[in-house]
Amino acid sequence: MTDLLATATGAWTILTASYDTPAARGLTEALHREQAAIYGTADDPVATPPHEFRPPHGTFLIATTPDGIPLACGGWRTAAPGTAEIKRMYVAPTARGHGLGQQILNALEEDARRHHMTQAILETGVANHAALALYTRAGYAHIPPYVSGRNPQINRALSKPFPDR
């Protein structure tokens, strides 16, 4: 892990990491299990090549406790010119409710802006009320599905423009 985007709150540190590190794999596998349990299906995180989250076309973040225990993750990758896709946002159940997801989302958006992205898109599940609330508070709005074959009974696509600075 590197500290290019390191931020610390005392309770956790957010660092850039390779998508294929053991910490990233453990968190994304936990996300996969949780989604599969809720919806009966979920995208396999292993199907996403790690290079898609490497600068300048993306990044992946992991939040850890001061002693290195992984708590949360998220990444962005280039979906189209100027468009960042937020992926693999996950906060471990024991770390939820403390604003960690918001901090990761803020860091991802800021990094995407630094890489000349003008908007972000993402998908989340209809039953993930906490995620939907987080994204709505952050300014995301519902859009038509951008991945073909998605089930509207399960998936919600959202988008947020990044204002000019």
Secondary structure by P-SEA (a helix, b strand, c coil): cccccccccccbbbbbbbcccaaaaaaaaaaaaaaaaaccccccccccccccccccccbbbbbbccccccccccccccccccbbbbccccccccccccaaaaaaaaaaaaaaaaaccccccccccccaaaaaaaaaaabbbbccccccccccccbbbbbbbbccc
